[in-house]
Amino acid sequence: MEIPRGLKYSKEHEWVATEDSVATVGITDHAQDQLGEIVYIELPAVGDKISKDDPFGVVESVKAVSDIYAPVSGTVVEVNEDLPESPETVNEDPYGDGWLIKVEMNDPADLEDLMDGEEYEEMLAREKE
């Protein structure tokens, strides 16, 4: 299972990469692995406001339907337009082509509540116990 360093992670298994005040958000390799084959993704529209810790989308797999939670608050500035047609991209490349949305953050301090790769790895290890 891949846990790239340099990203931030939420307890709900989302990852965040930041460039200036824009956060790119996706779901982790662990999350896509737990979900199984992803068959449908519902994402917000560009211009929508999202709030930290609130659901902003839905991932549907052959096993389950799961909410996707916002790791940061802000305004959606870009949505991965390829995913509605090819939701399996999230299974194949969760940290690359499988990104979900880009958000102009209201408050970069939101990132302080997230885990780094090492902390996320430790959380996953505790969950397995």
Backbone bond lengths (Angstrom), bond angles and torsions (degrees), N, CA, C in turn:
res aa  C-N    CA-C-N  psi(-1)  N-CA   C-N-CA  omega(-1)  CA-C   N-CA-C  phi
1 M - - - 1.456 - - 1.533 109.22 -
2 E 1.306 114.24 136.68 1.462 120.51 -174.89 1.529 110.96 -94.67
3 I 1.340 115.89 131.09 1.467 121.98 173.14 1.529 106.59 -133.26
4 P 1.338 116.43 87.06 1.471 118.41 -178.00 1.521 112.46 -61.46
5 R 1.312 115.65 138.65 1.462 121.14 173.92 1.516 107.79 -77.14
6 G 1.322 117.01 159.16 1.456 120.60 177.93 1.526 113.05 89.73
7 L 1.336 116.80 -6.71 1.464 120.75 174.74 1.518 108.24 -103.94
8 K 1.329 116.32 165.73 1.465 122.11 172.57 1.518 107.48 -109.06
9 Y 1.341 116.30 151.92 1.465 121.08 -175.69 1.521 110.97 -131.75
10 S 1.344 115.47 145.69 1.464 120.39 177.45 1.528 109.65 -102.49
11 K 1.325 115.95 163.39 1.474 121.09 176.93 1.526 110.98 -64.21
12 E 1.334 117.12 -22.78 1.463 121.23 -179.78 1.528 112.46 -90.05
13 H 1.343 116.76 10.42 1.470 122.84 174.15 1.528 114.27 74.36
14 E 1.341 116.49 34.54 1.452 120.29 168.21 1.528 107.96 -101.22
15 W 1.322 115.94 151.87 1.468 120.32 173.53 1.532 108.68 -114.27
16 V 1.331 114.56 156.14 1.464 121.68 -179.68 1.523 108.93 -136.03
17 A 1.320 115.41 130.43 1.465 122.06 170.37 1.523 105.71 -117.79
18 T 1.332 117.20 135.18 1.463 118.98 -177.48 1.522 111.93 -118.00
19 E 1.321 113.16 144.64 1.460 121.09 171.48 1.516 105.18 -137.32
20 D 1.322 116.06 112.45 1.465 121.96 -172.26 1.535 108.26 56.50
21 S 1.336 118.11 -122.99 1.468 119.24 -177.35 1.534 112.39 -101.31
22 V 1.342 116.76 11.54 1.462 120.66 -179.79 1.531 109.72 -104.12
23 A 1.333 114.72 126.90 1.470 121.18 178.46 1.521 109.37 -106.85
24 T 1.334 115.75 127.38 1.464 120.67 171.70 1.521 106.34 -94.00
25 V 1.345 116.25 131.08 1.466 121.66 -173.89 1.527 109.60 -120.93
26 G 1.344 114.87 139.65 1.462 120.58 174.13 1.513 108.90 -149.15
27 I 1.333 116.44 -177.23 1.466 119.15 173.50 1.525 108.15 -104.61
28 T 1.323 115.47 151.12 1.458 120.65 -173.04 1.531 112.20 -75.14
29 D 1.325 114.05 165.37 1.459 121.71 175.66 1.531 109.23 -57.49
30 H 1.334 116.70 -41.46 1.469 121.26 178.59 1.527 110.18 -59.79
31 A 1.341 117.04 -45.44 1.467 121.07 -178.17 1.525 111.13 -62.54
32 Q 1.331 116.70 -47.18 1.465 118.65 -178.14 1.526 110.24 -66.11
33 D 1.340 116.93 -33.59 1.465 121.33 178.49 1.533 110.54 -66.18
34 Q 1.337 116.50 -42.38 1.469 121.31 178.99 1.531 111.21 -66.31
35 L 1.320 116.28 -37.10 1.460 120.51 -178.43 1.531 112.41 -71.29
36 G 1.321 116.15 -34.21 1.461 119.36 -173.60 1.521 109.26 84.83
37 E 1.312 116.13 -158.98 1.460 121.33 -173.89 1.533 110.80 -64.24
38 I 1.340 115.26 117.18 1.459 121.06 -178.98 1.527 109.11 -82.70
39 V 1.345 115.50 127.29 1.466 120.57 -175.47 1.529 113.06 -113.62
40 Y 1.341 117.72 -14.65 1.462 120.10 -176.90 1.520 109.27 -158.03
41 I 1.333 116.21 140.31 1.466 121.34 175.88 1.523 108.54 -135.07
42 E 1.332 115.04 131.62 1.459 120.89 175.98 1.525 107.32 -113.47
43 L 1.330 116.35 123.68 1.463 121.28 -177.12 1.529 109.85 -123.40
44 P 1.341 116.70 159.55 1.468 119.66 177.66 1.531 110.37 -71.04
45 A 1.314 116.04 171.25 1.461 121.43 177.47 1.525 109.97 -92.98
46 V 1.319 116.56 156.26 1.459 121.34 173.77 1.528 107.19 -58.50
47 G 1.334 115.66 134.22 1.455 121.30 -178.40 1.520 112.92 98.37
48 D 1.342 117.32 -17.19 1.470 120.07 177.31 1.523 110.33 -66.83
49 K 1.308 115.70 145.83 1.470 121.57 174.91 1.529 107.47 -94.30
50 I 1.329 116.00 135.66 1.461 119.97 174.55 1.527 108.81 -121.48
51 S 1.325 115.39 151.50 1.463 120.94 -177.80 1.510 110.12 -119.21
52 K 1.318 114.94 135.17 1.460 122.37 179.38 1.527 110.38 -47.97
53 D 1.325 115.51 133.33 1.472 125.28 177.29 1.535 114.17 74.59
54 D 1.342 118.37 -1.00 1.464 120.45 176.12 1.534 109.90 -98.64
55 P 1.335 117.96 150.29 1.469 119.88 177.76 1.533 110.85 -64.01
56 F 1.340 115.99 139.30 1.469 119.36 175.33 1.519 111.75 -123.53
57 G 1.316 117.36 -6.30 1.454 119.95 -178.62 1.518 110.36 -166.73
58 V 1.340 114.41 -179.35 1.470 121.03 -177.83 1.518 108.53 -136.11
59 V 1.340 114.87 138.25 1.459 121.53 172.55 1.522 106.65 -116.32
60 E 1.333 115.33 128.31 1.456 120.01 178.57 1.521 108.07 -115.54
61 S 1.327 115.56 130.33 1.458 120.24 177.81 1.521 108.32 -122.72
62 V 1.324 115.29 179.06 1.465 118.58 177.81 1.524 110.32 -66.33
63 K 1.346 117.73 -19.66 1.467 121.92 -178.10 1.525 114.05 -95.79
64 A 1.345 117.70 -36.86 1.465 119.39 -168.11 1.522 111.48 -161.11
65 V 1.331 114.58 166.56 1.465 121.98 170.98 1.526 106.02 -113.96
66 S 1.323 117.26 128.12 1.462 121.38 -176.58 1.518 110.79 -131.26
67 D 1.336 115.25 140.60 1.455 119.90 172.12 1.522 109.09 -73.53
68 I 1.333 115.29 152.29 1.463 121.84 172.02 1.525 105.30 -109.58
69 Y 1.333 116.50 127.12 1.463 121.24 -175.01 1.525 111.19 -101.29
70 A 1.304 115.48 142.15 1.460 121.52 -179.53 1.524 110.46 -74.32
71 P 1.333 117.94 120.91 1.465 120.16 176.70 1.526 112.43 -79.35
72 V 1.336 116.89 -15.75 1.466 122.66 178.58 1.532 108.73 -141.65
73 S 1.331 116.25 161.32 1.466 121.31 175.13 1.518 109.41 -98.55
74 G 1.337 115.34 147.97 1.447 118.46 176.96 1.511 112.08 162.78
75 T 1.329 114.69 -161.32 1.462 122.35 -178.30 1.525 108.67 -113.25
76 V 1.323 115.46 132.24 1.469 120.49 178.77 1.526 108.61 -69.37
77 V 1.342 116.53 122.20 1.465 120.52 -179.29 1.533 112.04 -108.06
78 E 1.347 116.48 -16.15 1.462 120.19 177.87 1.523 108.60 -157.25
79 V 1.333 115.22 145.12 1.458 121.77 177.88 1.526 106.63 -125.67
80 N 1.322 117.19 141.14 1.463 120.66 178.20 1.530 108.70 -71.53
81 E 1.319 115.63 97.55 1.471 122.47 -174.10 1.529 112.78 -67.41
82 D 1.331 118.19 -16.59 1.472 120.85 -177.82 1.527 112.73 -78.13
83 L 1.340 116.41 -21.96 1.473 118.85 -171.62 1.526 115.70 -67.75
84 P 1.347 120.05 -38.59 1.470 117.17 178.46 1.536 112.61 -56.81
85 E 1.327 116.66 -36.16 1.467 120.94 179.04 1.523 112.51 -81.95
86 S 1.330 117.35 -31.43 1.467 121.70 -176.29 1.521 111.34 -134.60
87 P 1.345 118.22 66.63 1.470 119.84 -177.93 1.527 113.39 -61.80
88 E 1.340 116.88 -22.59 1.472 120.33 -179.96 1.520 112.37 -64.40
89 T 1.339 117.80 -14.82 1.471 121.39 177.06 1.529 109.98 -56.83
90 V 1.336 117.54 -33.71 1.467 120.86 179.35 1.527 110.05 -64.42
91 N 1.339 117.89 -36.26 1.463 120.77 176.36 1.529 110.67 -68.98
92 E 1.303 116.19 -40.57 1.468 121.15 -172.96 1.522 112.96 -77.49
93 D 1.334 117.90 -34.80 1.467 121.04 -172.96 1.533 110.15 -149.85
94 P 1.361 116.95 66.61 1.467 119.31 -172.80 1.529 114.35 -60.65
95 Y 1.344 118.07 -27.90 1.468 120.52 -177.03 1.525 112.77 -99.71
96 G 1.326 116.92 -0.19 1.469 120.23 -178.65 1.508 110.41 -120.91
97 D 1.336 116.15 -105.83 1.459 121.19 -177.78 1.522 113.23 -63.99
98 G 1.342 117.86 -14.53 1.459 121.70 -179.04 1.520 114.67 -88.64
99 W 1.344 118.13 12.78 1.479 119.61 176.95 1.526 108.59 -59.15
100 L 1.326 116.50 156.36 1.462 121.06 -175.34 1.529 113.22 -102.89
101 I 1.344 116.33 -61.60 1.466 120.75 -176.05 1.521 110.45 -140.86
102 K 1.332 114.76 162.81 1.467 122.13 170.28 1.517 107.17 -119.76
103 V 1.332 115.29 135.28 1.457 122.02 -172.32 1.525 110.11 -126.46
104 E 1.315 116.19 130.39 1.468 120.97 169.83 1.525 104.95 -79.99
105 M 1.341 116.47 110.39 1.465 120.66 -172.90 1.526 111.82 -71.61
106 N 1.345 115.53 140.21 1.465 120.95 172.77 1.520 109.96 -73.28
107 D 1.333 116.06 -40.19 1.457 121.10 -173.02 1.526 110.00 -144.89
108 P 1.337 117.38 105.52 1.466 120.06 179.75 1.535 112.89 -57.15
109 A 1.344 117.86 -17.32 1.472 120.35 177.78 1.528 111.19 -64.14
110 D 1.350 118.14 -18.81 1.474 121.22 174.31 1.531 110.96 -53.10
111 L 1.314 116.17 -32.54 1.473 120.68 -177.30 1.520 112.23 -66.06
112 E 1.336 117.00 -23.97 1.472 120.39 -177.48 1.525 112.30 -65.38
113 D 1.344 117.14 -23.55 1.468 120.86 -179.94 1.525 112.32 -82.47
114 L 1.329 117.31 -8.80 1.465 120.91 -176.53 1.525 111.03 -90.67
115 M 1.325 115.32 162.68 1.469 121.49 -178.39 1.525 110.27 -94.74
116 D 1.333 115.48 153.41 1.464 118.49 169.19 1.533 107.42 -86.02
117 G 1.317 116.68 177.79 1.466 120.68 -175.80 1.518 113.92 -57.47
118 E 1.329 115.72 -39.81 1.464 120.50 -178.97 1.537 111.05 -66.00
119 E 1.329 115.73 -44.96 1.473 120.14 179.48 1.527 110.92 -64.76
120 Y 1.337 116.46 -37.83 1.467 120.44 179.01 1.535 109.61 -64.78
121 E 1.324 115.65 -43.05 1.465 120.78 178.45 1.532 110.41 -59.13
122 E 1.341 116.49 -42.73 1.469 121.34 178.83 1.531 110.64 -63.80
123 M 1.339 117.22 -40.39 1.460 120.76 178.46 1.539 110.72 -61.56
124 L 1.335 115.71 -43.59 1.469 119.09 179.37 1.526 110.94 -63.74
125 A 1.329 116.95 -38.22 1.458 120.67 179.06 1.534 110.24 -64.49
126 R 1.345 116.86 -40.03 1.480 120.43 178.05 1.527 110.60 -65.10
127 E 1.345 117.16 -38.02 1.462 120.53 -179.88 1.526 112.07 -63.29
128 K 1.324 116.05 -30.38 1.473 120.43 -178.18 1.515 111.98 -76.13
129 E 1.348 117.57 -22.50 1.465 121.05 -174.30 1.512 111.49 -65.00
